[in-house]
Amino acid sequence: MTTNPEALRSTDPQIAELVNAEEARQRDTLKLIASENYVSAAVLEASGTVLTNKYSEGYAGRRYYEGQQVIDQIETVAIDRAKALFGTDHANVQPYSGSPANLAVYLATAKPGDTVMGMALPMGGHLTHGWSVSATGTWFNAVHYNVRRDNGRIDMDEVRELALRERPTLIFCGGTAIPRTIDFPAFAEIAQEVGAVLVADIAHIAGLVAGGAHPSPVGYADIITTTTHKTLRGPRGAMILASEQYAKAIDKAVFPGLQGGPHNHTTAGIAVALAEAATPEFSEYAHQIVRNAQALADELQARGFELSSGGTDNHLLLMDVTSKGVTGKPLAKALDRAGLETNYNTVPYDPRKPFDPSGMRLGTAALTSRGMTEAQMREVARWIDQVVGALATEESDTLDKAIDQVRGEVNELTGRFPVPGLDR
Ligand SMILES: *Cc1c(COP(=O)(O)O)cnc(C)c1O
C-alpha cells in the first residue's frame, strides 16, 4: 500500500478519528441499503492514490495537459475492460457519478424542451429521468409511466400508449426501486416504434448484468448508463456505454459539454472493479445476491410482510410496512439503532408523503460482499420483524429492549463476517 494511515492521524487527527469511526460503523452494522456496497481492498487502494494529483481534460491521445503517459494507459485499460465486460462498442468512464452521466445523455441526444419519458420517481424511477425537482424535469418536457396497481410491475401497455401519444426523444428504463427484471426487448420495441432513443440506466443492476444474474440491455438499448458503486462494487463513479453511432456525441457531452478533468484515481478504481467483475467468482457473487434477496423476501413474507410486486428478481425488495402498524421513517430509524441500515422509501401509489412513506427498501449486495448467505438473510428478516413488532406497541421501553437485544445479536453476526477492504 502506498498510503500511510499514520500520515492522516498525525496531520489531521480529527478527520482520522472520524474515518475510523465510520470504518467501525460499517464493520459493526448490517448494510441493507440497496444502492450501497463494500469495495474490495484493491479497489480501495487504487482509489486512494497519487492519480488524484493529475489533470487530464480530454481523452487518451487528445489531452489538454502534458504528462499523460500513465493516465492515458489507465483510462484506456478501464475503457477496454468496460467494453469487454458488457460487450459494447464504446465506453466513457469519465462521468463523476450516475446523475451527471444521465445529464450527458440528454446533452448528447436531446434539446431543451424536448419530450422525454421515464419511470415516475414514486414508482421506483430516478430523479434524473425527468422528475420535476431535477434539472432534467425543468429543462425537458418529461412524461412518466407507472407500475400496475394489481401486480406492481411496469405497465408495458401504458409505456407504449404514452410513447405513441407523446413521441419522446428519449425513453429511460431502469430505476432505483424496481424489484423485478427489466424487459429490455419490450422497451426497445416501443422505442423503435416511436423513433425514440432508448436509454437503459442500469445503475442498480450493473453488477447483476455483468455477472449474468440479470439480462443485459446490450443489443436493445441505444445507450446504457450506470454507476460503478452499487452492485458493480467499484468506487463512486459512472460509465456510459453505447454503440459506435453515439460514441462521439457521448464523449463530447461528457467533456467538454459537462465536465472538466476526469477523476483519475476513480478511473483506476473502476478499472480494478471491472477486472474483478469479469471473474467467475463475481458471477457467483451476483447470483448469490439474488438468492439472498429471494431468501430475505421469502422469510419476510412468511412473517406477514407485504412486498411490492410480491417478491424480487434482483438484489432489492420494497416492502409496505403499514399493515404492520408502523411507517417507513420511524422503522428505518429504529432499525438503524439496532444495527440494520436501511432506507425508508415510498411504495407505488403510496398514500403517504415521501418524508415518512409507507415503505422500506432493502438490498442484499453489501451483505453478500461480506460472504453472507440465505441463513443470515433469514436472521435479518427475524430481526426486522422483532423491531417492527416492538415499534408497533408504541411503548418506548419495549422498543428499547428489542433494539438492545437485536443490536447484540447483530454484533455477534458482524463479528463473524469481515468487511472486504476493512478487515485485512
Ligand atoms: C443511483 C442512481 C443514479 C445516480 O447516481 P449518483 O451517483 O447518485 O448520481 C442514477 N440512476 C439510477 C437508476 C440510480 O439508481
Ligand as a Chemical Component Dictionary entry (heavy atoms), coordinates in Angstrom:
data_LIG
# 
_chem_comp.id                   LIG 
_chem_comp.type                 NON-POLYMER 
_chem_comp.pdbx_formal_charge   0 
_chem_comp.three_letter_code    LIG 
# 
loop_
_chem_comp_atom.comp_id 
_chem_comp_atom.atom_id 
_chem_comp_atom.alt_atom_id 
_chem_comp_atom.type_symbol 
_chem_comp_atom.charge 
_chem_comp_atom.model_Cartn_x 
_chem_comp_atom.model_Cartn_y 
_chem_comp_atom.model_Cartn_z 
_chem_comp_atom.pdbx_ordinal 
LIG C1 C1 C 0 -28.066 5.757  -8.112  1  
LIG C2 C2 C 0 -28.716 6.058  -9.402  2  
LIG C3 C3 C 0 -28.359 7.153  -10.199 3  
LIG C4 C4 C 0 -27.492 8.277  -9.721  4  
LIG O1 O1 O 0 -26.292 8.016  -9.252  5  
LIG P1 P1 P 0 -25.483 9.080  -8.359  6  
LIG O2 O2 O 0 -24.126 8.505  -8.457  7  
LIG O3 O3 O 0 -26.088 9.039  -7.013  8  
LIG O4 O4 O 0 -25.593 10.419 -9.014  9  
LIG C5 C5 C 0 -28.944 7.280  -11.444 10 
LIG N1 N1 N 0 -29.859 6.408  -11.877 11 
LIG C6 C6 C 0 -30.252 5.370  -11.125 12 
LIG C7 C7 C 0 -31.263 4.437  -11.658 13 
LIG C8 C8 C 0 -29.717 5.168  -9.864  14 
LIG O5 O5 O 0 -30.136 4.147  -9.116  15 
# 
loop_
_chem_comp_bond.comp_id 
_chem_comp_bond.atom_id_1 
_chem_comp_bond.atom_id_2 
_chem_comp_bond.value_order 
_chem_comp_bond.pdbx_ordinal 
LIG C1 C2 SING 1  
LIG C2 C3 SING 2  
LIG C2 C8 DOUB 3  
LIG C3 C4 SING 4  
LIG C3 C5 DOUB 5  
LIG C4 O1 SING 6  
LIG O1 P1 SING 7  
LIG P1 O2 DOUB 8  
LIG P1 O3 SING 9  
LIG P1 O4 SING 10 
LIG C5 N1 SING 11 
LIG N1 C6 DOUB 12 
LIG C6 C7 SING 13 
LIG C6 C8 SING 14 
LIG C8 O5 SING 15 
# 
